């Protein structure tokens, strides 16, 4: 649930660096520096081995590890190299955890025969890394907690070369209630995907729509108030340049400390997690789509397949709406949906759907209604729809 689990650092690379399943005898030569050796011990695992490091220097409150090399015991061709690692104001706690006011890495590379990834830099503040015993026993908290995280210059490569790059990733935890985060934000800027080099059904569809590359920005923020048991996400937005942007916002009630703890404990038990979710109430939901050529591209492609001009295809599509919307069994809502969708398809701009029930609706009621009388969902949630309302 967004920031309720401490997020893992550096998109996949830090997973290999910081979330390790076991701790055998050390493969590296201890340096004698408690902070450095504790950090290196966390990197040394059954799947990963700290092969070497160039030097370990201490200056004021900073420990610097240079030319760190980590290999994968189960994959001979996989190797992680980190040019410089700075551990700032580090303290090894009595329980074995490593507390850092800052972590800075430069020139990271994860290399393998089938591709890899590089990062120009990774910076984090307010870290609390798990102890070796916690990692070995797979007991919470095993994820590295932090206050802020910034990653710059990510390049992702396949066997045949670069397939994606990301300009910047940022994340922050802006408030805490004991061990539980109460506010946070996340963003990905300039994620550029080379459509031609990815062979999936989705990328094939994008190629057919005329996209050779796709650049995406992602941003999200949220706040949980444990006193009122309310979780609010003002906006979660995915913005694809020259395509479309999709925004989601919502407010939920009944999100107590107990609910959060149960969801964390049952994160790998879907049935138990679903049972917990039924106690939550929906206060509001908003979804907005802003077109930036994607809708026109799709309509043109479908019209071409049908062998007609696009205006003719749109007219046929909108003409079939009354029959498709009949399942709503709500003539007033049917008319509003038909009007909005027709307006959007004829002149693509924006399409917005909002649910704002007068009284919060329990998730259990929504699930029950979805199974027994799905046509009643728009009514119990007081759903409205509007097109091209900028």
Residue pairs with C-beta under 8 A, 6 or more apart in sequence:
1 231
1 260
1 263
2 184
2 186
2 220
2 222
2 233
3 173
3 181
3 183
3 184
3 186
3 222
4 180
4 181
4 224
4 260
4 263
4 264
5 143
5 264
5 267
6 141
6 143
6 144
6 145
6 146
6 173
6 181
7 143
7 149
7 171
7 186
8 14
8 15
8 18
8 19
8 143
8 144
9 17
9 18
9 122
9 124
9 144
9 146
9 149
10 17
10 108
10 119
10 122
10 151
10 169
11 117
11 151
11 154
11 166
11 169
12 110
12 117
13 80
13 108
13 110
13 117
13 119
14 122
14 144
16 47
16 48
16 70
16 72
16 80
16 110
17 43
17 70
17 80
18 42
18 43
18 129
18 143
18 144
19 135
19 142
19 143
19 144
20 42
20 43
20 44
20 45
20 46
20 47
20 48
20 135
21 45
21 46
21 47
21 135
21 138
22 45
22 46
22 135
22 136
23 41
23 44
23 45
23 46
23 132
23 135
23 136
24 44
24 45
24 46
26 40
26 41
26 44
26 50
27 44
27 49
27 50
27 51
28 40
28 44
28 50
28 51
28 52
28 53
30 37
31 37
31 40
31 56
33 56
33 58
33 63
34 92
35 63
35 87
35 90
35 91
35 92
35 98
36 56
36 63
36 65
36 87
38 90
38 92
38 96
38 98
38 132
39 65
39 85
39 87
39 90
39 98
39 129
40 50
40 53
40 65
41 132
42 98
42 129
42 130
42 132
42 135
43 50
43 68
43 70
44 50
45 135
46 73
47 72
47 73
47 74
48 70
48 71
48 72
48 73
48 80
49 70
49 71
49 72
49 73
50 68
50 69
50 70
51 69
51 70
51 71
52 67
52 68
52 69
53 65
53 66
53 67
53 68
53 69
54 66
54 67
54 68
55 64
55 65
55 66
55 67
56 63
56 64
56 65
56 66
57 63
57 64
57 66
58 64
61 88
61 89
61 101
62 86
62 87
62 88
62 89
63 86
63 87
63 90
64 84
64 85
64 86
64 87
65 82
65 84
65 85
65 86
65 87
66 83
66 84
66 85
67 81
67 82
67 83
68 80
68 81
68 82
68 85
69 79
69 80
69 81
70 79
70 80
70 81
70 82
71 78
71 79
71 80
72 78
72 79
75 112
77 111
77 112
77 113
78 110
78 111
78 112
79 110
79 111
79 112
80 108
80 109
80 110
80 111
81 107
81 108
81 109
81 111
82 105
82 106
82 107
82 108
82 109
83 105
83 106
83 107
83 108
84 104
84 105
84 106
84 107
85 103
85 104
85 105
86 102
86 103
86 104
86 105
87 100
87 103
88 100
88 101
88 102
88 103
88 104
89 100
89 101
89 102
90 98
90 99
90 100
90 101
91 98
91 99
91 100
92 98
92 99
93 99
95 131
96 131
96 132
96 133
96 134
97 128
97 129
97 130
97 131
97 134
98 127
98 128
98 129
98 131
99 127
99 128
99 129
100 124
100 126
100 127
100 128
100 129
101 125
101 126
101 127
102 123
102 124
102 125
102 127
103 122
103 123
103 124
103 125
103 127
104 121
104 122
104 123
104 124
105 119
105 121
105 122
105 123
106 120
106 121
107 118
107 119
107 120
107 121
108 118
108 119
108 122
109 116
109 117
109 118
109 119
110 116
110 117
110 118
113 159
114 158
114 159
115 156
115 157
115 158
115 159
115 163
116 156
116 157
117 154
117 155
117 156
117 157
118 153
118 154
118 155
118 157
119 151
119 152
119 153
119 154
120 152
120 153
120 154
121 150
121 151
121 152
121 153
122 149
122 150
122 151
122 152
123 148
123 149
123 150
123 151
124 146
124 147
124 148
124 149
124 150
125 146
125 147
125 148
126 145
126 146
126 147
126 148
126 173
127 144
127 145
127 146
127 147
128 141
128 144
128 145
128 146
129 144
130 141
130 142
130 143
130 144
134 140
134 141
134 142
135 142
140 264
141 179
145 173
146 171
146 173
147 172
147 173
148 170
148 171
148 172
148 173
149 169
149 170
149 171
149 172
150 168
150 169
150 170
151 166
151 168
151 169
151 170
152 167
152 168
153 165
153 167
154 165
154 166
154 169
155 162
155 164
155 165
156 162
156 163
156 164
156 165
156 166
157 163
158 197
160 197
161 197
162 194
162 197
163 193
163 194
163 197
163 198
164 191
164 192
164 193
164 194
165 190
165 191
165 192
166 188
166 189
166 190
166 191
166 192
167 189
167 190
167 191
168 187
168 188
168 189
168 190
169 187
169 188
169 189
170 185
170 186
170 187
170 189
171 184
171 185
171 186
171 187
172 184
172 185
172 186
173 181
173 183
173 184
174 182
174 183
174 184
174 185
175 181
175 182
175 183
175 184
175 223
176 182
177 224
177 226
177 257
180 224
180 226
180 257
180 260
180 261
181 224
182 223
182 224
182 225
182 226
183 221
183 222
183 223
183 224
184 221
184 222
185 219
185 220
185 221
185 222
186 218
186 219
186 220
186 221
187 217
187 218
187 219
187 220
188 216
188 217
188 218
188 219
189 217
190 215
190 217
191 215
191 216
191 217
191 218
192 213
192 214
192 215
192 216
193 203
193 213
193 214
193 215
193 216
194 212
194 213
195 203
195 206
195 207
195 211
195 212
195 213
195 214
196 207
196 212
206 214
208 301
209 294
209 297
209 298
209 301
210 297
211 242
211 243
214 240
214 241
214 243
215 240
215 241
216 238
216 239
216 240
216 241
217 237
217 238
217 239
217 241
218 237
218 238
218 239
219 235
219 236
219 237
219 239
220 233
220 235
220 236
220 237
221 233
221 234
221 235
222 231
222 232
222 233
222 234
223 231
223 232
223 234
224 230
224 231
224 232
224 255
224 260
225 231
225 232
226 256
226 257
228 253
229 253
229 254
229 255
229 256
229 259
230 251
230 252
230 253
230 255
230 283
231 251
231 252
231 255
232 250
232 251
232 252
233 248
233 249
233 250
233 251
234 249
235 247
235 248
235 249
236 247
236 248
236 249
237 245
237 246
237 247
237 248
238 245
238 246
238 247
239 245
240 292
240 294
241 292
242 292
242 293
243 292
243 293
243 294
244 289
244 290
244 291
244 292
244 293
244 294
244 295
245 289
245 290
245 292
246 287
246 288
246 289
246 290
247 286
247 287
247 288
247 289
247 290
248 285
248 286
248 287
249 284
249 285
249 286
250 282
250 283
250 284
250 285
250 286
251 283
251 284
252 280
252 281
252 282
252 283
253 280
253 281
253 282
253 283
253 360
254 279
254 280
254 281
254 360
254 362
255 280
259 276
259 279
259 280
262 272
262 273
262 276
263 273
263 276
263 277
266 272
266 273
266 276
267 273
277 363
278 362
278 363
278 364
278 367
279 362
279 363
279 364
280 362
280 363
281 360
281 361
281 362
281 363
282 355
282 357
282 360
282 361
282 362
282 363
282 366
282 381
283 357
283 360
284 354
284 355
284 356
284 357
285 354
285 355
285 381
286 352
286 353
286 354
286 355
287 352
287 353
287 354
288 350
288 351
288 352
288 353
289 350
289 351
289 352
290 349
290 350
291 344
291 348
291 349
291 350
295 344
295 345
295 348
296 310
296 348
299 310
299 313
299 314
299 345
300 310
302 313
303 309
303 310
303 312
303 313
303 314
306 313
306 316
308 316
314 345
314 346
317 345
318 338
318 341
318 342
318 345
318 346
321 337
321 338
321 341
321 342
322 334
322 338
325 334
325 337
325 338
326 334
327 375
328 334
328 337
328 375
328 378
329 375
330 375
330 378
330 379
333 378
333 379
333 383
336 384
336 385
337 385
339 387
340 351
340 385
340 386
340 387
341 351
341 385
341 387
343 387
343 388
344 350
344 351
344 387
344 388
347 388
349 387
349 388
349 390
350 387
350 388
350 389
350 390
351 385
351 386
351 387
352 385
352 386
352 387
352 389
353 383
353 384
353 385
354 383
354 384
354 385
355 381
355 382
355 383
355 384
356 381
356 382
356 384
357 380
357 381
357 382
358 382
361 380
361 381
365 380
366 377
366 380
366 381
369 376
369 377
369 380
370 377
377 383
